[in-house]
Amino acid sequence: MLYWLLYPLHTECFIFNLFRYITFRAAYAGITALVLSFILGPKLVRYLTKHKLFANTKENGPPSQKSKDQTPVMGGILIICTSVISTLLWTNLNPSADGQFIWIALFSLLSLGGLGLWDDFKKVKKGKGLRPAYKFLWQVLIGLCIAGYVFLFPRNPEFKAQTSFLFFKNIFLYFGGFYIPFVVLVIVSTSNATNLADGLDGLAIGLIAEVALTYAILAYVVGNMKASNYLNILYISGGGELAIFLASIVGSALGFLWFNAHPAQMFMGDTGALALGGAIGTVAVLIKQEILLILAGGVFVIEGISVIAQVLYFKASKGKRIFRKAPLHHHYEECNIPENKIVIRFWIIGILFLLATLSTLKIR
């Protein structure tokens, strides 16, 4: 919006020429989202508390989690609202040009956020959320909408059914018609993996900020012709605007962390977890860096694997467990490691994955 309003004035005043630069708009998108979070956060906490929209006891978590029953949930509303406002302010929204990717990313964020909000509301009011199969079905339908649009109306037709393959610059995986289920798998998996990690104060939102920052850098590079040519990676026209969208998410995540740090004043719930995971997965699809999510979101992958391994081993061994609790962060909590220490250590591991992901830009 500001791009449309102010950039045309650059012929009258050179200062408005700044709005042509993605780095400038991305930086201020993050700042805008952060400041809005500081302003709106206390209001949302008061509103959720007033209406007694509290989290239910975490039945699958350690006893220490039961003391958080009176903590407001649905805090993901703050992240979504501030991200959307900041994105609308700072991106080029022209749907026939670079703005096409922005509208797809916003659709993912809002639709999955709406699904998560519905689930959270049912948990609060009825003590039980949506049935897992029903929620999964809705995630698949949302993923199909995104996948179908990306496949039928590609921004870069020559790359519509293929993706970059990890460390290899000139090797691409071509899926043909199977690209649609592949996209659905990416979006649904990232959405659910993020949700699994949302179990300790500040844990998931800190990791999300790291992955969003990683993909903001990737989006900028693949959307910049000079940078992508220099690094010999796939150039995606319009990809750069997604760096602004992700910068908004980083700012919103840090703003939410202000209220979610231990002891948390509110939880983001499925409202935030499903939306943010799905949005990052959607960006990965749009910039053709889907498989790299395995490395960038390494902590989320480990958390997901811990749950799968626990369930499979429990069934195979007739009741035995690998971990004291799953996901993995609850195992360490059962080992009497303080919550803050677990969270910070997981963040540090997340930073290692961030650096490893960015290093692939040169070592491919």
N, C-alpha and C positions, 0 to 999 in steps of 0.2 A: 504493500500500500504506500509506504513512504517512498519506495523506489519509483512508483508511478508519479507521485506528487512532487517529489523534490529533485529527482535526477534531471528531468527536462529543464530545470532552472540553471543547469551548469553552464549554459551559454551566457547567462547574465552574471553569475557569480561562481568563480572556480571552486569554491568550497564544496558545492553540491556535486562536484565530480567524484567525491568520495563514495557516493552511493552506487557507483558502478562496480566497486570492488567488493567481492564476496567476503574477503577477510574482514573488512570494515563492518559490513552488515552482520556477519556471523558474531563478531565480538560484541556488538551492541545488542544483538538478539539475546545472547547469553546474559548480558547485564540486565536487560529489560525483564527477562523471565525471573532472574534472581531477585530484583527489587520488587517486582509484583508479588513474588512469593512471601517476602518479608511483610508486605502490606496486607495481603489477603489471608495469610496463614493464621494469625490470631483470630480473625473473624470466623474462619472455618472451624477452628478448634472450639470456639464458643458455641457455634451453631450446632455442631455434632454433639457436644456435651449437653446442651440444652434439650435436644430432642432424644437424648439417651441412645444414640446410635453407637453402641459400644461393641467391641470385639467379643466374641464368644470364647469360652475356654478352649485352648488348643489341646484337643483330646490326644493328639498324637505326639505332642511335645513333652518335655520334661516338666515336673511339678513347678519349677520356677516360672514357667510361662503362665500359670494359672492366676498369678497375681496381677496380670495385665488385663483382666476382664473388664475393667472400667476405663480402658483406653479407647478413645473414639476410633472408629474405622472409617473407610471410604475417603481417606486423605488423598487418594489418587485424584480426586476431583481437583485439588489444588494444582497438581502437576499438569494435568491435561489442560485446564483452563489457562494457566500461565504460558504453557508451551504453544497453545493455539493462538493466543493473543499476540505473543511475540513473533511467531511465524508469520501471521497475517500482516504484521506491521513492517517486517524487514525483508520479506522475500519478494521476488518477481512472481506475481500470481497469474500471469498470462497463460491460460491453459493451452494455447496453441503454440507456445514456445517453451521456455525453461520451467514455467510454472506447472506444467503437466505432472511432473514427478511430485511436486509439493501437494497437489490435491489428492493424489493417490496415497501419499504418506499420511495426510490428515484424515483421510477416510479410514485407514487402518487404525490410527490412534483413537479416533472417536467411536468407531463401531465396536472394537474390542473393549474399549473403556466402558461403553454402554452395557456390554455383556457382563463385564466384571461388576459394574454398579448394580445391575439386576441381581447377580449372585450374592453380593454383599448385603443388599437390602433384605433378601430372603433369609439370609443367615441371622441377621439382627432381629427381624420381626417374627420369624417362624422357627428360629433355632436350627434351621437346615437350609443349605443353599440349593442351587440347581443340581439335579442329578448329573453325575459326571458324564454319562453318555449324551445327555441333552446338551450340556455345555460344550462338549467336544463337537457335537454335530453343528452347533452354531459357529464355532471356530472354523470348522471345515468350510461352511457356507461362505463365511467372510473371506477366507483364503481363496475360495473358488472365484469369488467376485473380482478380487485383485488379480489373481492369476489369469483369469479369462480376459480382463481388460488389457493387461500387459502383453498377452500373447496376440490378441486380435488388433490392438491399436498401439503397436510398439513405437517408442520415441526413436529408437535406433533399429530399424527393421533387419539390418544385416546381422544383428546379434540376438534376435528375439528368442531363439530357442537354445541358446548355449550359455555357458558360464565359464569364468576363469578357473583354472585348476591349480590351486595352492601355490607352490613355489615355481611353477613353470610358466614363463612369459609367453611362449608361443604355442602352448597346448591348451585347447579348449574342449570342454565336454559338450557334445551336442545331444540334446534330448528329444528333438522332434516333438511329436505330440505328447510325449511323457513329461514335457516341461511344465505343463499345468499341474499335475499331481506333485511334481518336485517342488514347485513354488508353494503349494498348499502345505507340504511337509515342512518346509523351512519356516513358514509363518507360524503354524500351529506349534511346532517344536520349540521355537524361541519364546513364544508366548507362555507355554507351560513350564519351560525350564526356569524362566524368570520367576514364575509363581512359586516354584518349589523352594527357591532360595530366600523367599520372603518369610523368614522365621525368627530373626533376631533384630533388635533395634539398630537401624542404620545399615544392616548388612546388604540387602538387595539393592537399595537405592544408591549406595556408594558404588557397588559393582556396575550398576546400570550407567552411572555417570562415566565410569571408565570406558565401558564398551561404546557408549554414545560418542565420547571424545575420539576414540579410535576410528570409528566409522565416519565421524565428521572430517577427520584428516584424510581418510581414504576417499570420501566423496569429493573433497576439494581437489585431490590429485587426479582422480579419473575424469573429473569434469573440466580440467585445465589442459588444453591441448599441448602447450609447451611442456608442462610437467609430465604428462602421460607419455609424450614422445621421448623425453629425456630418460624416463625410467623404463621405457619400452613395455608399457602396460596398456590395456584396453582403454581407449578414449570413449567416454560416454557423454554425448551432448546433453546438457541439462543437468548432469549429475552434481555440478558445483552448488546449485541452489539447495540441495539436500544438506550440505554442510551447515547452512543457516538453520534449517529445521532441527538438525541434531544439536547445534549449539544452543538452541532454545531449550531442548530437553536437558542438556547438561546444566544450564542455569536453573531450570525448574527443579532438577534433581538435587542440586546443592542447596537451593532454597528450602526444599522439603526436608532435607537432612537436618536443617536447623531445628526443625520441630520433631524429627524422627530419631535424633541421636538419643542414646540411653541417658535417663529414662524417657522413653518416647511419649510425646504429647498426643500423637495420633499415628495410626498405621495407614499405609496406602491401600491395603487390601487387594482383592482381585481387580478392583477398579483401576489401580495404577499398574499392578504387575502384568496383567494380561495386555493392557494397552501399550505399555512401554516395550515389553518383549516383542510383541507383534509388530510395532512400528519399526524397531531396529531390524527385525527380520525382513520387513518390507523394503527398507532402504538397501539392505544387502542384496535383495533381488534386483532392485532397480539399477544398482551400480555393478551388477554382475560379480559380486564378491560373496556369494552365498556360502561356499564351502569354507571360506576363511573364518566364518562364524565359530567353527569348532575350536579354533585357536584363540580368537579374540574373546569369546565367551567361555574360556576354559574352565573357570570356576563353576559356571552354570552347568557345563557339561559334566563335571565331576559330581556335582550335587545330584544331577539326574541319574547318572550311572550308579551312585550309591543307593538310590531308591530302587532302581531296577534290580541291582545285585541282591539287595536285601530281600526283596519279594521272591525272586527266583530261588535263592538259597533256602529261604524259609519253607517254600513249598517242597523243594527237593529233599531237604534234610528233615522234614516233618517237624518243624517247630524251632529249629536252631537258627541263630542269627549271626551275621558277620559283624554288624555294628550294634551298639547298645540301642541306638535310635537312628532312624533315617528321616530326612536327609542328613548328610554328613555333619552339618553344624550342630545338630542336636546330639549327635554321638559325642562330640567334644564337650558339649555342655553337661552331658551325663558323666563325663570324666572329671567334673568339678573345675573345669577351666572357666575363668570369669568371662561373662558375655562380651564385655568390651575387648578383651584380649583376642577372642575368637574372631570378632568382626574386623579388627585392625589387621590381624594376620591374613584373613581372607582378602582384604583390600590389597595388601602387599603382594600376595600371589596374583591378584587381578592385574596389578601394575606390571608384573613380570610378563604376563600374557599380552598386555598392551604393547610393551616394548618388543616382544617377540613378533607380534603381528606387524608392527610398523617396519621391523627389520626386513620382512619379506619383500618390501618394495625394492630393496637393493640386491637381495641375495637370490631372487628368482632367476 
